[in-house]
């Protein structure tokens, strides 16, 4: 065993517990929301018009290093979503003729959205069941951001790291 390890002793139980170890807080129904993740990530919204070409969309995806664009009309209303997956499927269907196609011909028109107040767990479940990785966030009919599976995983990993650090401080302290 490493020299830093010390087996727990009876007197260790007398130490105060951290917030994360309190049974009442662990069983509360509160959960992280989409708004929490957007607050950390930022709510930058990347959109493209339905009349733009796939060639232009591909350039935006490359330059912004993102995997999907929200498709919005002139008024800013959500019309659809265009993902890398949509483009790849079109490439397979029309090799060599894809980039001049219009976004409106390739985008996914039926878009699942969420709100900033939605529980992260429920959004993740919807994304997993629907087999998509990007979900626009809409607040009173206004696009306020996009949440991805990667955002959710990153958020949860940060939570786990924080919890592990608290536990380590409790054991060492």
DRENMIVEX-488629 format. One record per residue: residue in three letters; residue number from 0; y, z negated, x negated of N, C-alpha, C in turn. Coordinates in nm, 4 decimals. Layout:
residues N
MIBA|res|n|n_north|n_up|n_east|ca_north|ca_up|ca_east|c_north|c_up|c_east
MIBA|ALA|NUM|Y|Z|X|Y|Z|X|Y|Z|X;
...
***
This chain:
residues 173
MIBA|res|n|n_north|n_up|n_east|ca_north|ca_up|ca_east|c_north|c_up|c_east
MIBA|UNK|0|-0.1184|0.0000|-0.0827|0.0000|0.0000|0.0000|0.1246|0.0000|-0.0870;
MIBA|UNK|1|0.2318|0.0649|-0.0383|0.3559|0.0608|-0.1155|0.4076|-0.0814|-0.1281;
MIBA|UNK|2|0.4778|-0.1073|-0.2365|0.5270|-0.2427|-0.2605|0.6340|-0.2841|-0.1610;
MIBA|UNK|3|0.6974|-0.1879|-0.0943|0.8033|-0.2237|-0.0002|0.7484|-0.2717|0.1341;
MIBA|UNK|4|0.6190|-0.2527|0.1590|0.5619|-0.2919|0.2873|0.5327|-0.4409|0.2887;
MIBA|UNK|5|0.5712|-0.5064|0.3967|0.5347|-0.6457|0.4179|0.4811|-0.6570|0.5584;
MIBA|UNK|6|0.3661|-0.7154|0.5718|0.3057|-0.7326|0.7033|0.3953|-0.8209|0.7891;
MIBA|UNK|7|0.4007|-0.7938|0.9193|0.4846|-0.8766|1.0062|0.4353|-1.0211|1.0107;
MIBA|UNK|8|0.5286|-1.1118|1.0255|0.4950|-1.2531|1.0333|0.5484|-1.3080|1.1653;
MIBA|UNK|9|0.4983|-1.4253|1.2028|0.5390|-1.4841|1.3299|0.6892|-1.5010|1.3430;
MIBA|UNK|10|0.7515|-1.5435|1.2372|0.8961|-1.5666|1.2442|0.9739|-1.4368|1.2656;
MIBA|UNK|11|0.9143|-1.3209|1.2335|0.9798|-1.1917|1.2556|1.0071|-1.1680|1.4029;
MIBA|UNK|12|0.9234|-1.2216|1.4901|0.9402|-1.1996|1.6335|1.0638|-1.2697|1.6879;
MIBA|UNK|13|1.1153|-1.3651|1.6132|1.2329|-1.4387|1.6587|1.3610|-1.3571|1.6431;
MIBA|UNK|14|1.3542|-1.2466|1.5656|1.4728|-1.1640|1.5447|1.5131|-1.0956|1.6748;
MIBA|UNK|15|1.6420|-1.0702|1.6856|1.6893|-1.0014|1.8063|1.6391|-0.8567|1.8074;
MIBA|UNK|16|1.6226|-0.8057|1.9258|1.5741|-0.6691|1.9415|1.6920|-0.5737|1.9582;
MIBA|UNK|17|1.6702|-0.4497|1.9167|1.7749|-0.3500|1.9344|1.7752|-0.3020|2.0776;
MIBA|UNK|18|1.8806|-0.2296|2.1136|1.8948|-0.1754|2.2491|1.7772|-0.0848|2.2854;
MIBA|UNK|19|1.7281|-0.0068|2.1888|1.6209|0.0875|2.2198|1.4875|0.0172|2.2454;
MIBA|UNK|20|1.4771|-0.1100|2.2090|1.3516|-0.1799|2.2281|1.3515|-0.2676|2.3521;
MIBA|UNK|21|1.4588|-0.2665|2.4248|1.4687|-0.3459|2.5449|1.3929|-0.2739|2.6569;
MIBA|UNK|22|1.2935|-0.3400|2.7143|1.2095|-0.2767|2.8148|1.2895|-0.2283|2.9353;
MIBA|UNK|23|1.3898|-0.3034|2.9762|1.4675|-0.2624|3.0932|1.5431|-0.1320|3.0675;
MIBA|UNK|24|1.5949|-0.1132|2.9446|1.6664|0.0109|2.9161|1.5699|0.1268|2.8968;
MIBA|UNK|25|1.4533|0.1014|2.8443|1.3554|0.2080|2.8252|1.3030|0.2621|2.9574;
MIBA|UNK|26|1.3081|0.1829|3.0625|1.2544|0.2250|3.1908|1.3616|0.2743|3.2879;
MIBA|UNK|27|1.4874|0.2793|3.2445|1.5933|0.3276|3.3323|1.5814|0.4786|3.3514;
MIBA|UNK|28|1.6196|0.5301|3.4688|1.6070|0.6726|3.4950|1.7149|0.7581|3.4287;
MIBA|UNK|29|1.8119|0.6969|3.3586|1.9173|0.7742|3.2944|1.8567|0.8685|3.1921;
MIBA|UNK|30|1.9143|0.9857|3.1831|1.8658|1.0806|3.0835|1.9823|1.1651|3.0343;
MIBA|UNK|31|1.9593|1.2321|2.9255|2.0609|1.3201|2.8694|2.0855|1.4370|2.9641;
MIBA|UNK|32|2.2071|1.4861|2.9630|2.2431|1.5970|3.0501|2.2780|1.7207|2.9680;
MIBA|UNK|33|2.2865|1.8329|3.0367|2.3275|1.9577|2.9738|2.4661|1.9415|2.9132;
MIBA|UNK|34|2.5545|1.8710|2.9833|2.6896|1.8476|2.9338|2.6916|1.7726|2.8017;
MIBA|UNK|35|2.5976|1.6810|2.7833|2.5875|1.6070|2.6575|2.5612|1.7030|2.5426;
MIBA|UNK|36|2.4663|1.7938|2.5634|2.4313|1.8917|2.4596|2.5476|1.9868|2.4351;
MIBA|UNK|37|2.6094|2.0357|2.5424|2.7238|2.1266|2.5259|2.8382|2.0583|2.4524;
MIBA|UNK|38|2.8555|1.9292|2.4769|2.9607|1.8550|2.4088|2.9409|1.8532|2.2588;
MIBA|UNK|39|2.8166|1.8457|2.2152|2.7855|1.8459|2.0724|2.7877|1.9871|2.0150;
MIBA|UNK|40|2.7379|2.0812|2.0944|2.7246|2.2200|2.0486|2.8577|2.2937|2.0545;
MIBA|UNK|41|2.9332|2.2655|2.1579|3.0553|2.3418|2.1846|3.0270|2.4387|2.2984;
MIBA|UNK|42|3.1264|2.4665|2.3744|3.1064|2.5490|2.4925|3.1534|2.6917|2.4771;
MIBA|UNK|43|3.1475|2.7456|2.3551|3.1918|2.8831|2.3351|3.1052|2.9772|2.4180;
MIBA|UNK|44|3.1706|3.0675|2.4902|3.1006|3.1578|2.5809|3.1096|3.3004|2.5267;
MIBA|UNK|45|2.9955|3.3621|2.5014|2.9908|3.4999|2.4544|2.9432|3.5881|2.5684;
MIBA|UNK|46|3.0295|3.6802|2.6097|2.9951|3.7682|2.7204|3.0114|3.9140|2.6795;
MIBA|UNK|47|2.9540|3.9996|2.7617|2.9699|4.1434|2.7458|2.9800|4.2020|2.8862;
MIBA|UNK|48|3.0510|4.3118|2.8976|3.0673|4.3775|3.0273|2.9448|4.4640|3.0568;
MIBA|UNK|49|2.9094|4.4790|3.1827|2.7923|4.5596|3.2182|2.8048|4.7071|3.1778;
MIBA|UNK|50|2.9277|4.7556|3.1630|2.9490|4.8955|3.1262|2.9464|4.9226|2.9776;
MIBA|UNK|51|2.9304|4.8192|2.8960|2.9213|4.8374|2.7497|2.7837|4.8928|2.7137;
MIBA|UNK|52|2.7720|4.9455|2.5922|2.6442|5.0012|2.5474|2.5597|4.8946|2.4790;
MIBA|UNK|53|2.4307|4.9223|2.4727|2.3409|4.8318|2.4007|2.3762|4.8280|2.2531;
MIBA|UNK|54|2.4241|4.9403|2.2002|2.4663|4.9438|2.0597|2.5731|4.8401|2.0321;
MIBA|UNK|55|2.6713|4.8290|2.1208|2.7771|4.7288|2.1058|2.7202|4.5873|2.1210;
MIBA|UNK|56|2.6292|4.5706|2.2171|2.5666|4.4393|2.2378|2.4895|4.3946|2.1151;
MIBA|UNK|57|2.4165|4.4879|2.0537|2.3382|4.4552|1.9343|2.4303|4.4106|1.8205;
MIBA|UNK|58|2.5455|4.4743|1.8081|2.6413|4.4350|1.7042|2.6929|4.2930|1.7278;
MIBA|UNK|59|2.7228|4.2604|1.8531|2.7705|4.1254|1.8850|2.6610|4.0226|1.8550;
MIBA|UNK|60|2.5382|4.0517|1.8988|2.4270|3.9594|1.8728|2.4099|3.9363|1.7236;
MIBA|UNK|61|2.4174|4.0435|1.6461|2.4030|4.0325|1.5006|2.5176|3.9527|1.4403;
MIBA|UNK|62|2.6409|3.9900|1.4744|2.7578|3.9268|1.4131|2.7714|3.7795|1.4500;
MIBA|UNK|63|2.7369|3.7453|1.5731|2.7480|3.6064|1.6194|2.6230|3.5247|1.5885;
MIBA|UNK|64|2.5178|3.5935|1.5462|2.3892|3.5292|1.5156|2.3366|3.4512|1.6358;
MIBA|UNK|65|2.3329|3.5214|1.7500|2.2848|3.4620|1.8744|2.1740|3.5491|1.9317;
MIBA|UNK|66|2.1012|3.4973|2.0281|1.9869|3.5681|2.0835|2.0083|3.6258|2.2217;
MIBA|UNK|67|2.1225|3.5972|2.2830|2.1472|3.6482|2.4177|2.2967|3.6476|2.4464;
MIBA|UNK|68|2.3354|3.7378|2.5365|2.4736|3.7461|2.5832|2.4752|3.7336|2.7343;
MIBA|UNK|69|2.5736|3.6633|2.7853|2.5924|3.6605|2.9294|2.6684|3.7872|2.9668;
MIBA|UNK|70|2.6288|3.8493|3.0744|2.6946|3.9704|3.1220|2.7877|3.9287|3.2357;
MIBA|UNK|71|2.9171|3.9574|3.2173|3.0174|3.9161|3.3160|3.1055|4.0347|3.3516;
MIBA|UNK|72|3.1475|4.0385|3.4770|3.2369|4.1455|3.5211|3.3812|4.1124|3.4818;
MIBA|UNK|73|3.4746|4.1974|3.5260|3.6163|4.1812|3.4883|3.6732|4.0465|3.5319;
MIBA|UNK|74|3.6245|3.9926|3.6415|3.6755|3.8644|3.6910|3.6106|3.7444|3.6211;
MIBA|UNK|75|3.5115|3.7722|3.5359|3.4420|3.6647|3.4647|3.3195|3.6132|3.5366;
MIBA|UNK|76|3.2863|3.6763|3.6511|3.1681|3.6328|3.7265|3.0408|3.6783|3.6557;
MIBA|UNK|77|2.9418|3.5939|3.6561|2.8137|3.6226|3.5921|2.7373|3.7304|3.6692;
MIBA|UNK|78|2.7008|3.8380|3.5991|2.6246|3.9487|3.6594|2.4800|3.9500|3.6122;
MIBA|UNK|79|2.4575|3.8941|3.4942|2.3237|3.8975|3.4374|2.3235|3.8371|3.2988;
MIBA|UNK|80|2.2120|3.8564|3.2303|2.1982|3.8095|3.0929|2.1233|3.9169|3.0150;
MIBA|UNK|81|2.1615|3.9354|2.8915|2.0984|4.0344|2.8047|2.0458|3.9614|2.6825;
MIBA|UNK|82|1.9155|3.9641|2.6656|1.8545|3.8941|2.5526|1.7948|3.9948|2.4544;
MIBA|UNK|83|1.7655|3.9464|2.3367|1.6977|4.0302|2.2370|1.5679|4.0849|2.2944;
MIBA|UNK|84|1.5002|4.0044|2.3712|1.3728|4.0450|2.4315|1.3930|4.1647|2.5259;
MIBA|UNK|85|1.5008|4.1628|2.6054|1.5318|4.2758|2.6941|1.5507|4.4037|2.6128;
MIBA|UNK|86|1.6211|4.3924|2.5022|1.6494|4.5087|2.4184|1.5222|4.5616|2.3528;
MIBA|UNK|87|1.4384|4.4728|2.3034|1.3132|4.5147|2.2401|1.2234|4.5874|2.3399;
MIBA|UNK|88|1.2158|4.5374|2.4608|1.1346|4.6050|2.5633|1.1871|4.7457|2.5902;
MIBA|UNK|89|1.3197|4.7608|2.5962|1.3791|4.8923|2.6202|1.3549|4.9841|2.5002;
MIBA|UNK|90|1.3589|4.9286|2.3803|1.3290|5.0070|2.2598|1.1878|5.0648|2.2662;
MIBA|UNK|91|1.0945|4.9853|2.3144|0.9561|5.0317|2.3260|0.9436|5.1411|2.4313;
MIBA|UNK|92|1.0225|5.1321|2.5391|1.0171|5.2310|2.6476|1.0880|5.3614|2.6128;
MIBA|UNK|93|1.1987|5.3507|2.5404|1.2793|5.4701|2.5089|1.3137|5.4726|2.3602;
MIBA|UNK|94|1.2151|5.4964|2.2733|1.2436|5.4948|2.1294|1.3454|5.6033|2.0914;
MIBA|UNK|95|1.4414|5.5631|2.0099|1.5429|5.6554|1.9621|1.6524|5.6862|2.0632;
MIBA|UNK|96|1.6410|5.6363|2.1850|1.7403|5.6660|2.2888|1.7973|5.5382|2.3510;
MIBA|UNK|97|1.7753|5.4260|2.2884|1.8073|5.2977|2.3501|1.9521|5.2549|2.3338;
MIBA|UNK|98|2.0080|5.2665|2.2152|2.1411|5.2111|2.1882|2.2524|5.2703|2.2744;
MIBA|UNK|99|2.2451|5.3968|2.3172|2.3502|5.4475|2.4068|2.3382|5.3987|2.5522;
MIBA|UNK|100|2.2274|5.3371|2.5890|2.2084|5.2884|2.7268|2.3119|5.1815|2.7588;
MIBA|UNK|101|2.3422|5.1694|2.8873|2.4381|5.0680|2.9314|2.3703|4.9322|2.9460;
MIBA|UNK|102|2.4459|4.8278|2.9224|2.3970|4.6908|2.9372|2.3412|4.6704|3.0778;
MIBA|UNK|103|2.4094|4.7249|3.1783|2.3673|4.7066|3.3180|2.2287|4.7642|3.3458;
MIBA|UNK|104|2.1836|4.8618|3.2655|2.0522|4.9228|3.2846|1.9397|4.8355|3.2285;
MIBA|UNK|105|1.9742|4.7456|3.1386|1.8721|4.6716|3.0647|1.8750|4.5211|3.0927;
MIBA|UNK|106|1.9894|4.4688|3.1326|2.0053|4.3240|3.1505|1.9108|4.2691|3.2578;
MIBA|UNK|107|1.8875|4.1421|3.2501|1.8149|4.0708|3.3547|1.9181|4.0311|3.4589;
MIBA|UNK|108|1.9026|4.0822|3.5804|2.0029|4.0592|3.6857|1.9867|3.9252|3.7565;
MIBA|UNK|109|1.8641|3.8800|3.7717|1.8386|3.7521|3.8366|1.8405|3.6439|3.7294;
MIBA|UNK|110|1.9466|3.5671|3.7286|1.9674|3.4706|3.6206|1.9586|3.3287|3.6744;
MIBA|UNK|111|1.8782|3.2482|3.6083|1.8733|3.1041|3.6380|1.9895|3.0394|3.5646;
MIBA|UNK|112|2.0625|2.9561|3.6338|2.1732|2.8840|3.5713|2.1540|2.7340|3.5902;
MIBA|UNK|113|2.2323|2.6592|3.5167|2.2318|2.5140|3.5321|2.3757|2.4662|3.5307;
MIBA|UNK|114|2.3944|2.3404|3.5613|2.5268|2.2784|3.5632|2.5341|2.1720|3.4546;
MIBA|UNK|115|2.6534|2.1378|3.4103|2.6659|2.0351|3.3059|2.6034|1.9008|3.3435;
MIBA|UNK|116|2.5966|1.8693|3.4725|2.5410|1.7405|3.5155|2.3888|1.7411|3.5272;
MIBA|UNK|117|2.3255|1.8566|3.5123|2.1802|1.8648|3.5248|2.1110|1.7879|3.4126;
MIBA|UNK|118|2.0028|1.7221|3.4476|1.9247|1.6487|3.3480|1.8597|1.7477|3.2514;
MIBA|UNK|119|1.8657|1.7162|3.1245|1.8108|1.8031|3.0210|1.6620|1.8275|3.0413;
MIBA|UNK|120|1.5909|1.7261|3.0856|1.4471|1.7379|3.1066|1.4168|1.8416|3.2145;
MIBA|UNK|121|1.4932|1.8417|3.3225|1.4670|1.9367|3.4305|1.4999|2.0792|3.3873;
MIBA|UNK|122|1.6039|2.0962|3.3079|1.6405|2.2299|3.2586|1.5330|2.2809|3.1630;
MIBA|UNK|123|1.4871|2.1943|3.0754|1.3809|2.2336|2.9822|1.2546|2.2750|3.0574;
MIBA|UNK|124|1.2219|2.2023|3.1630|1.1047|2.2354|3.2435|1.1208|2.3726|3.3089;
MIBA|UNK|125|1.2385|2.4007|3.3643|1.2636|2.5309|3.4258|1.2539|2.6439|3.3241;
MIBA|UNK|126|1.3062|2.6211|3.2040|1.3015|2.7230|3.0991|1.1574|2.7488|3.0553;
MIBA|UNK|127|1.0813|2.6436|3.0428|0.9420|2.6570|3.0012|0.8598|2.7287|3.1074;
MIBA|UNK|128|0.8762|2.6889|3.2325|0.8013|2.7521|3.3414|0.8420|2.8977|3.3612;
MIBA|UNK|129|0.9706|2.9282|3.3437|1.0193|3.0648|3.3610|1.0020|3.1512|3.2376;
MIBA|UNK|130|0.9610|3.0900|3.1273|0.9378|3.1588|3.0007|1.0628|3.2315|2.9502;
MIBA|UNK|131|1.1752|3.1613|2.9531|1.2975|3.2146|2.8931|1.3608|3.1066|2.8070;
MIBA|UNK|132|1.4410|3.1502|2.7104|1.4947|3.0578|2.6112|1.6437|3.0317|2.6233;
MIBA|UNK|133|1.7122|3.1059|2.7084|1.8574|3.0924|2.7227|1.8928|3.0706|2.8692;
MIBA|UNK|134|1.9829|2.9752|2.8942|2.0264|2.9508|3.0315|2.1776|2.9295|3.0339;
MIBA|UNK|135|2.2488|3.0150|3.1093|2.3933|2.9960|3.1231|2.4249|2.8659|3.1970;
MIBA|UNK|136|2.5329|2.8032|3.1564|2.5796|2.6806|3.2198|2.7030|2.7164|3.3023;
MIBA|UNK|137|2.6964|2.6866|3.4314|2.8031|2.7210|3.5244|2.8549|2.5934|3.5883;
MIBA|UNK|138|2.9878|2.5798|3.5889|3.0510|2.4649|3.6520|3.1504|2.5177|3.7544;
MIBA|UNK|139|3.1245|2.4946|3.8800|3.2046|2.5456|3.9920|3.2374|2.6944|3.9737;
MIBA|UNK|140|3.1322|2.7742|3.9648|3.1401|2.9200|3.9546|3.2090|2.9714|3.8278;
MIBA|UNK|141|3.2242|2.8882|3.7266|3.2851|2.9303|3.6009|3.1850|2.9099|3.4881;
MIBA|UNK|142|3.1663|3.0145|3.4056|3.0792|3.0027|3.2891|3.1410|2.9066|3.1888;
MIBA|UNK|143|3.0649|2.8052|3.1493|3.1185|2.7078|3.0539|3.0362|2.7012|2.9250;
MIBA|UNK|144|2.9262|2.7754|2.9189|2.8456|2.7757|2.7978|2.7068|2.8278|2.8226;
MIBA|UNK|145|2.6270|2.8188|2.7181|2.4873|2.8611|2.7249|2.4053|2.7551|2.6523;
MIBA|UNK|146|2.2951|2.7177|2.7126|2.2049|2.6218|2.6497|2.0757|2.6958|2.6146;
MIBA|UNK|147|2.0200|2.6625|2.5004|1.8965|2.7270|2.4564|1.7887|2.6217|2.4341;
MIBA|UNK|148|1.6660|2.6701|2.4283|1.5544|2.5794|2.3957|1.5816|2.5135|2.2600;
MIBA|UNK|149|1.6340|2.5909|2.1666|1.6657|2.5366|2.0341|1.7656|2.4231|2.0404;
MIBA|UNK|150|1.8652|2.4355|2.1281|1.9637|2.3281|2.1450|1.8965|2.1998|2.1927;
MIBA|UNK|151|1.8052|2.2148|2.2884|1.7356|2.0992|2.3456|1.6472|2.0335|2.2402;
MIBA|UNK|152|1.5731|2.1144|2.1651|1.4858|2.0607|2.0604|1.5692|1.9896|1.9541;
MIBA|UNK|153|1.6794|2.0509|1.9118|1.7661|1.9899|1.8114|1.8231|1.8569|1.8608;
MIBA|UNK|154|1.8656|1.8534|1.9864|1.9189|1.7306|2.0444|1.8130|1.6201|2.0426;
MIBA|UNK|155|1.6931|1.6551|2.0837|1.5850|1.5555|2.0886|1.5467|1.5078|1.9485;
MIBA|UNK|156|1.5427|1.5980|1.8512|1.5120|1.5582|1.7134|1.6167|1.4604|1.6606;
MIBA|UNK|157|1.7432|1.4856|1.6914|1.8479|1.3924|1.6496|1.8307|1.2559|1.7140;
MIBA|UNK|158|1.7915|1.2546|1.8417|1.7645|1.1272|1.9092|1.6507|1.0528|1.8400;
MIBA|UNK|159|1.5434|1.1243|1.8082|1.4275|1.0622|1.7431|1.4631|1.0088|1.6051;
MIBA|UNK|160|1.5444|1.0830|1.5295|1.5873|1.0358|1.3978|1.6688|0.9071|1.4102;
MIBA|UNK|161|1.7558|0.9035|1.5105|1.8376|0.7846|1.5324|1.7496|0.6645|1.5686;
MIBA|UNK|162|1.6524|0.6865|1.6574|1.5617|0.5787|1.6964|1.4798|0.5300|1.5777;
MIBA|UNK|163|1.4328|0.6229|1.4943|1.3548|0.5851|1.3762|1.4403|0.5044|1.2788;
MIBA|UNK|164|1.5663|0.5436|1.2628|1.6571|0.4705|1.1749|1.6810|0.3293|1.2264;
MIBA|UNK|165|1.6970|0.3151|1.3584|1.7162|0.1826|1.4162|1.5937|0.0960|1.3916;
MIBA|UNK|166|1.4759|0.1533|1.4104|1.3524|0.0768|1.3897|1.3373|0.0367|1.2441;
MIBA|UNK|167|1.3714|0.1281|1.1528|1.3603|0.0992|1.0101|1.4563|-0.0133|0.9709;
MIBA|UNK|168|1.5781|-0.0107|1.0260|1.6743|-0.1156|0.9977|1.6265|-0.2496|1.0512;
MIBA|UNK|169|1.5605|-0.2489|1.1652|1.5078|-0.3703|1.2252|1.3971|-0.4295|1.1384;
MIBA|UNK|170|1.3104|-0.3431|1.0887|1.1986|-0.3891|1.0059|1.2479|-0.4393|0.8710;
MIBA|UNK|171|1.3373|-0.3627|0.8075|1.3875|-0.3987|0.6741|1.4861|-0.5146|0.6835;
MIBA|UNK|172|1.5722|-0.5088|0.7858|1.6812|-0.6063|0.8000|1.6310|-0.7393|0.8344;
***
